[in-house]
Amino acid sequence: MGVEVRPLGVRCNIQCLYCYQNPEREAGNEARTYDLDRMKAAIAAEDQPFSLFGGEPLLLPEDDLEELFRWGLERYGGNAVQTNGSLVTERHIDLFRRYRVRVGVSIDGPGALNDVRWAGSLAATRDRTARTEAAIARLCAEGMAPSLIVTLHRGNATADRLPVLLDWVAGLAGHGVTAMRLHLLEAETAAVRKAYALTDAQNLAALLAFRELEARVPELRFDLFRDMRAMLLGLDEHNTCVWTGCDSYTTHAVRGVEGDGRRTNCGRTNKEGIDFVKADRPGFERYLALYHTPYEAGGCRGCRFFLMCKGQCPGTALDGDWRNRTEHCAAWFGLYERLEAEFTALGLTPLSVHPVRPRLEAAFLAAWARGRSPSMNRILRFEDDDGRTPPAVHAS
């Protein structure tokens, strides 16, 4: 579980043309004020380390930013921030160092590859990108190499552009940037999808190219591939939330804190332009429905990778309807097929083809019906309802 603190909500200094937060901006739901004391009280109630998020959190005045970092260091021993990097100043660098701030930077590549992260004009966009690249270089030089989030789209991952992106990533690894998260484009409208989304085949080709890059550059760590391999082995207790079953109205993996102290959800689920408050309890109806609903109706019935994927993030659901499976199903299925083949070639039996899978699915259905979402690892470590110990997942 993580706490995302959004002092200024979705306010940002750039206007990414594909941003999943645009529905909130278009609805006029941008924060204008914040209260540090209320934010601290809400964070303390969650009692978890937090990350400053946005929008763009570095729009916060530097003195208030320092106060949050000071408080975070005293209470949790460190801090984190996710930024587009274009506003990083010398003082920010000093704050990051003094208050043990882990920095994440969102950027889709160098130069023209980042043009979809629009700043009002091409000249302004390229200037912001150059500033972000300079900030990454400076952080690396200071021994504080950031992690990166890269979204794949037509601007950076088509066949003609992907080699440039891969070379850039490999170069950054040589400077200490080793942790990276890949996102497939989360399209909020048909117009965004038409203009910027890759095809299923292009998404899969890009993911496979990054998987090959990871094999060639051992310093690189893509949590995406680590998580998917772990899911196939039932080792899911510490995996990223997109694979573990999320209720759109409680988002147990992300606890949002707004500038006025309100407790909200992961922003990827706000499809109506409304920042919903937390529901009183989680519900897992989505996964019960997906398990029984045919593929042609938006479901996952019969898919051998269902427990490893669970329809993926509801923020990427078909037609923007959280009850459906992800619109990226074909890409994830293709990647799971290849990882499954890797394990089989090593003499291992992944859960997708293991005899224990039907019993494991039945255990999940029963748990979801009771309003709970266990981990596969926990279920596999204990006897099932018939008193039998499930066979080891990694036994051939």
C-alpha positions as CSV (number, residue, x, y, z in Angstrom):
1,M,0.0,0.0,0.0
2,G,1.2,3.5,-0.8
3,V,0.0,7.0,0.1
4,E,-0.1,9.5,-2.7
5,V,-0.2,13.1,-1.4
6,R,-1.5,15.5,-4.0
7,P,-1.3,19.0,-2.5
8,L,-2.4,20.7,-5.7
9,G,-4.5,17.8,-7.1
10,V,-4.1,17.5,-10.8
11,R,-2.6,21.0,-11.5
12,C,0.4,20.7,-13.8
13,N,2.8,22.9,-15.7
14,I,2.4,20.9,-18.9
15,Q,-0.5,19.4,-20.7
16,C,0.2,15.8,-21.7
17,L,-2.1,15.1,-24.6
18,Y,-2.9,11.6,-23.3
19,C,-3.0,12.3,-19.6
20,Y,-5.5,10.1,-17.6
21,Q,-6.1,13.1,-15.3
22,N,-7.5,15.3,-18.2
23,P,-11.1,14.4,-17.4
24,E,-10.7,16.1,-14.0
25,R,-9.1,19.2,-15.5
26,E,-11.8,19.4,-18.1
27,A,-14.5,19.2,-15.4
28,G,-12.8,22.1,-13.5
29,N,-11.8,19.9,-10.6
30,E,-8.3,21.4,-10.1
31,A,-7.3,22.3,-6.5
32,R,-6.5,25.9,-5.9
33,T,-5.6,25.8,-2.2
34,Y,-4.1,23.3,0.3
35,D,-3.7,23.0,4.1
36,L,-0.4,21.4,5.3
37,D,-1.8,20.5,8.7
38,R,-4.8,18.7,7.3
39,M,-2.6,16.8,4.9
40,K,-0.3,15.8,7.7
41,A,-3.2,14.6,9.8
42,A,-4.6,12.5,6.9
43,I,-1.1,11.0,6.2
44,A,-0.7,10.2,9.9
45,A,-4.1,8.5,9.9
46,E,-2.9,6.3,7.1
47,D,0.4,5.8,9.0
48,Q,2.4,4.9,5.9
49,P,5.3,6.5,4.1
50,F,4.0,8.8,1.4
51,S,5.0,10.1,-2.0
52,L,4.2,13.6,-3.3
53,F,2.3,13.3,-6.5
54,G,0.2,15.4,-8.9
55,G,-0.3,16.8,-11.4
56,E,3.0,18.3,-10.8
57,P,4.0,18.4,-7.1
58,L,7.0,20.8,-7.6
59,L,4.5,23.6,-8.3
60,L,4.2,23.7,-4.5
61,P,6.2,26.6,-3.0
62,E,9.6,25.4,-2.0
63,D,9.2,26.4,1.7
64,D,6.1,24.3,2.0
65,L,7.7,21.5,0.1
66,E,10.6,21.6,2.5
67,E,8.2,21.4,5.5
68,L,6.5,18.3,4.1
69,F,9.9,16.7,3.4
70,R,11.1,17.6,6.9
71,W,8.0,16.1,8.5
72,G,8.3,13.0,6.3
73,L,11.9,12.4,7.2
74,E,11.2,12.8,10.9
75,R,8.2,10.5,10.8
76,Y,9.1,7.9,8.2
77,G,12.8,8.2,7.7
78,G,12.5,9.4,4.1
79,N,10.4,10.8,1.3
80,A,9.4,10.3,-2.3
81,V,8.2,12.5,-5.2
82,Q,7.0,11.8,-8.7
83,T,7.6,14.7,-11.1
84,N,7.9,15.5,-14.8
85,G,11.3,17.0,-13.9
86,S,11.0,20.2,-15.8
87,L,10.8,22.4,-12.7
88,V,13.7,20.9,-10.8
89,T,16.0,23.7,-9.4
90,E,19.2,23.8,-7.4
91,R,17.2,24.1,-4.2
92,H,15.1,21.1,-5.1
93,I,18.3,19.1,-5.5
94,D,19.4,20.2,-2.1
95,L,16.0,19.3,-0.6
96,F,16.2,15.9,-2.2
97,R,19.6,15.3,-0.7
98,R,18.9,16.6,2.8
99,Y,15.5,14.9,3.3
100,R,16.3,11.6,1.7
101,V,13.9,12.0,-1.2
102,R,13.5,9.2,-3.7
103,V,12.8,10.9,-7.1
104,G,10.7,9.4,-9.8
105,V,10.6,11.2,-13.2
106,S,7.9,10.8,-15.8
107,I,9.3,11.2,-19.3
108,D,8.7,9.3,-22.6
109,G,12.1,9.7,-24.2
110,P,14.6,12.3,-25.4
111,G,13.8,15.2,-27.6
112,A,11.0,14.6,-30.1
113,L,10.0,11.3,-28.5
114,N,8.6,13.3,-25.6
115,D,6.5,15.7,-27.7
116,V,3.2,14.2,-26.6
117,R,4.0,15.6,-23.2
118,W,2.9,19.0,-24.5
119,A,3.6,22.4,-23.0
120,G,1.6,24.6,-25.3
121,S,3.9,24.9,-28.3
122,L,6.6,22.8,-29.9
123,A,9.3,25.2,-28.7
124,A,8.0,25.2,-25.1
125,T,7.6,21.4,-25.2
126,R,11.2,20.8,-26.4
127,D,12.4,23.3,-23.8
128,R,10.6,21.4,-21.0
129,T,12.0,18.1,-22.2
130,A,15.5,19.5,-22.3
131,R,15.1,20.7,-18.7
132,T,13.8,17.3,-17.7
133,E,16.8,15.5,-19.3
134,A,19.1,18.0,-17.6
135,A,17.5,17.3,-14.2
136,I,17.9,13.5,-14.7
137,A,21.6,14.1,-15.6
138,R,22.1,16.3,-12.6
139,L,20.5,13.8,-10.2
140,C,22.7,11.0,-11.6
141,A,25.8,13.2,-11.1
142,E,24.7,13.8,-7.5
143,G,24.4,10.1,-6.8
144,M,20.6,10.3,-6.7
145,A,19.7,8.6,-9.9
146,P,15.9,8.7,-10.3
147,S,13.5,6.0,-11.3
148,L,11.6,6.6,-14.6
149,I,8.0,6.1,-15.8
150,V,7.8,5.8,-19.5
151,T,4.5,5.6,-21.4
152,L,4.6,3.8,-24.7
153,H,2.7,5.4,-27.6
154,R,3.0,6.4,-31.3
155,G,5.4,9.2,-30.5
156,N,8.1,7.0,-29.0
157,A,7.5,3.3,-29.7
158,T,6.6,2.7,-33.3
159,A,9.1,0.7,-35.3
160,D,11.0,3.7,-36.5
161,R,11.3,5.4,-33.1
162,L,11.6,2.4,-30.7
163,P,15.4,1.9,-31.4
164,V,16.0,5.5,-30.3
165,L,14.1,5.0,-27.1
166,L,15.9,1.8,-26.4
167,D,19.3,3.3,-26.9
168,W,18.4,6.2,-24.7
169,V,17.3,3.9,-21.9
170,A,20.5,1.8,-22.2
171,G,22.5,5.0,-22.0
172,L,20.8,6.2,-18.9
173,A,21.5,2.8,-17.3
174,G,25.2,3.6,-17.7
175,H,24.7,6.7,-15.6
176,G,22.8,4.9,-12.8
177,V,19.2,5.0,-13.9
178,T,18.3,1.3,-13.4
179,A,14.6,1.3,-12.2
180,M,12.0,1.9,-14.8
181,R,8.3,1.4,-15.1
182,L,6.6,0.9,-18.5
183,H,3.0,2.0,-19.1
184,L,0.9,1.2,-22.1
185,L,-1.1,4.3,-23.1
186,E,-4.2,4.7,-21.0
187,A,-6.6,6.4,-23.5
188,E,-9.4,8.4,-22.0
189,T,-11.2,9.2,-25.3
190,A,-11.6,7.7,-28.8
191,A,-9.7,10.7,-30.2
192,V,-6.7,10.1,-27.9
193,R,-6.7,6.5,-28.8
194,K,-6.8,7.2,-32.6
195,A,-4.1,9.8,-32.4
196,Y,-1.6,8.2,-30.0
197,A,-2.3,4.6,-29.1
198,L,-0.2,1.8,-30.5
199,T,-1.9,-1.3,-32.0
200,D,-1.9,-4.5,-30.0
201,A,0.9,-5.9,-32.1
202,Q,3.0,-2.7,-31.7
203,N,2.5,-2.7,-27.9
204,L,3.6,-6.4,-27.7
205,A,6.6,-5.7,-30.0
206,A,7.7,-2.8,-27.8
207,L,7.4,-4.8,-24.6
208,L,9.4,-7.7,-26.1
209,A,12.1,-5.3,-27.2
210,F,12.4,-3.9,-23.7
211,R,12.5,-7.5,-22.3
212,E,15.4,-8.2,-24.7
213,L,17.1,-4.9,-23.6
214,E,16.8,-6.0,-19.9
215,A,18.6,-9.2,-20.8
216,R,21.4,-7.3,-22.5
217,V,21.8,-4.6,-19.9
218,P,21.7,-6.4,-16.5
219,E,21.7,-3.2,-14.6
220,L,18.2,-2.4,-15.8
221,R,15.2,-3.5,-13.7
222,F,11.7,-3.3,-15.2
223,D,9.1,-4.1,-12.5
224,L,6.7,-5.1,-15.2
225,F,8.6,-8.3,-16.2
226,R,9.6,-9.1,-12.6
227,D,5.9,-8.9,-11.6
228,M,4.6,-11.0,-14.5
229,R,7.2,-13.7,-13.9
230,A,6.3,-13.7,-10.2
231,M,2.6,-13.9,-10.9
232,L,3.2,-17.1,-13.0
233,L,4.9,-18.6,-10.0
234,G,2.2,-17.5,-7.5
235,L,4.7,-15.1,-5.8
236,D,2.4,-12.1,-5.7
237,E,2.5,-10.7,-2.2
238,H,4.7,-7.7,-3.2
239,N,3.7,-7.1,-6.8
240,T,2.4,-4.0,-8.4
241,C,-1.3,-3.3,-7.9
242,V,-2.3,-3.7,-11.6
243,W,-2.0,-7.5,-11.3
244,T,-3.6,-8.0,-7.9
245,G,-7.2,-7.1,-8.2
246,C,-8.3,-3.5,-7.5
247,D,-11.7,-2.1,-6.5
248,S,-12.1,1.2,-8.3
249,Y,-13.8,2.8,-5.3
250,T,-11.3,1.8,-2.6
251,T,-8.0,1.2,-4.5
252,H,-6.4,-0.5,-1.6
253,A,-2.9,-0.2,-3.1
254,V,-3.1,3.6,-3.4
255,R,-4.4,5.8,-0.6
256,G,-4.8,9.3,-1.9
257,V,-4.6,12.4,0.3
258,E,-5.7,15.7,-1.3
259,G,-4.6,19.2,-0.4
260,D,-7.6,19.7,1.9
261,G,-7.0,16.4,3.7
262,R,-9.6,14.4,1.9
263,R,-8.9,10.7,1.5
264,T,-9.3,9.6,-2.1
265,N,-8.4,6.9,-4.6
266,C,-5.9,6.2,-7.3
267,G,-6.4,8.8,-10.0
268,R,-6.3,6.2,-12.7
269,T,-9.9,5.3,-11.7
270,N,-11.4,8.8,-12.1
271,K,-13.0,8.4,-15.5
272,E,-15.9,10.8,-14.9
273,G,-13.8,13.8,-13.9
274,I,-14.7,13.3,-10.3
275,D,-12.2,12.5,-7.5
276,F,-14.3,10.0,-5.6
277,V,-13.8,9.6,-1.8
278,K,-13.0,6.2,-0.4
279,A,-15.7,3.6,-0.2
280,D,-16.3,2.2,3.3
281,R,-15.2,-1.3,2.3
282,P,-13.8,-3.0,-0.8
283,G,-15.8,-5.1,-3.2
284,F,-14.5,-7.5,-5.8
285,E,-17.5,-7.9,-8.1
286,R,-15.4,-7.0,-11.1
287,Y,-13.3,-10.1,-10.7
288,L,-16.3,-12.4,-10.1
289,A,-17.9,-11.0,-13.2
290,L,-14.8,-11.1,-15.4
291,Y,-14.2,-14.8,-14.5
292,H,-17.7,-15.8,-15.7
293,T,-18.2,-13.3,-18.6
294,P,-17.2,-14.4,-22.1
295,Y,-14.4,-12.7,-23.9
296,E,-16.6,-11.3,-26.6
297,A,-18.7,-9.5,-23.9
298,G,-15.6,-7.9,-22.3
299,G,-14.8,-10.7,-19.9
300,C,-12.0,-13.2,-19.2
301,R,-13.9,-16.5,-19.1
302,G,-11.6,-19.5,-19.7
303,C,-8.4,-17.5,-19.8
304,R,-5.6,-19.5,-18.3
305,F,-3.8,-16.3,-17.2
306,F,-6.8,-14.9,-15.4
307,L,-5.3,-15.2,-11.9
308,M,-2.1,-13.7,-13.1
309,C,-3.8,-10.7,-14.7
310,K,-7.3,-10.4,-13.3
311,G,-8.3,-8.2,-16.2
312,Q,-5.4,-5.8,-15.3
313,C,-6.0,-2.2,-14.1
314,P,-9.6,-1.1,-14.2
315,G,-8.3,2.3,-15.3
316,T,-7.5,0.7,-18.7
317,A,-10.8,-1.2,-19.0
318,L,-12.6,-1.4,-22.3
319,D,-14.9,1.6,-23.0
320,G,-13.7,3.2,-19.8
321,D,-16.0,0.8,-17.9
322,W,-14.2,-0.8,-14.9
323,R,-16.4,-3.9,-15.2
324,N,-14.6,-4.9,-18.4
325,R,-11.2,-6.4,-18.9
326,T,-8.3,-4.2,-20.0
327,E,-8.2,-2.9,-23.5
328,H,-4.6,-4.1,-23.6
329,C,-5.5,-7.7,-23.2
330,A,-3.9,-9.0,-26.4
331,A,-0.5,-7.4,-25.5
332,W,-0.5,-8.8,-21.9
333,F,-1.7,-12.2,-23.1
334,G,1.1,-12.4,-25.7
335,L,3.7,-11.4,-23.1
336,Y,2.4,-14.0,-20.6
337,E,2.6,-16.6,-23.3
338,R,6.2,-16.0,-23.9
339,L,7.1,-15.9,-20.2
340,E,5.2,-19.1,-19.7
341,A,7.2,-20.7,-22.5
342,E,10.4,-19.5,-20.8
343,F,9.5,-21.3,-17.6
344,T,8.4,-24.4,-19.4
345,A,11.8,-24.5,-21.3
346,L,13.5,-24.5,-17.9
347,G,11.5,-27.5,-16.7
348,L,9.2,-25.4,-14.5
349,T,5.4,-25.5,-14.5
350,P,3.8,-22.1,-14.2
351,L,0.4,-21.7,-12.6
352,S,-1.2,-21.0,-15.9
353,V,-0.8,-24.7,-16.9
354,H,-0.4,-26.3,-13.4
355,P,-3.0,-28.8,-12.2
356,V,-3.6,-26.7,-9.0
357,R,-5.0,-23.8,-11.0
358,P,-8.7,-24.8,-10.9
359,R,-8.6,-25.2,-7.1
360,L,-6.7,-21.9,-6.8
361,E,-9.4,-20.1,-9.0
362,A,-12.1,-21.6,-6.8
363,A,-10.4,-20.3,-3.7
364,F,-10.3,-16.8,-5.2
365,L,-13.9,-16.8,-6.2
366,A,-14.9,-17.8,-2.7
367,A,-12.7,-15.1,-1.2
368,W,-14.0,-12.4,-3.5
369,A,-17.5,-13.3,-2.8
370,R,-16.7,-12.7,0.9
371,G,-15.2,-9.2,0.1
372,R,-11.6,-10.3,0.4
373,S,-8.8,-10.5,-2.1
374,P,-6.0,-12.9,-0.9
375,S,-2.7,-13.4,-2.5
376,M,-2.0,-16.6,-4.5
377,N,1.2,-17.1,-2.4
378,R,-0.8,-17.1,0.8
379,I,-3.4,-19.6,-0.5
380,L,-0.7,-21.9,-1.9
381,R,1.2,-21.9,1.4
382,F,-1.8,-23.3,3.3
383,E,-4.0,-26.3,2.9
384,D,-7.0,-25.9,0.7
385,D,-10.6,-26.4,1.9
386,D,-10.4,-30.2,1.4
387,G,-7.4,-30.5,3.7
388,R,-4.9,-31.2,0.9
389,T,-1.7,-29.3,0.5
390,P,-1.5,-27.9,-3.1
391,P,1.6,-29.1,-4.9
392,A,4.6,-26.8,-5.3
393,V,4.0,-24.4,-8.1
394,H,7.5,-24.7,-9.3
395,A,7.6,-28.5,-9.4
396,S,7.9,-29.8,-13.0
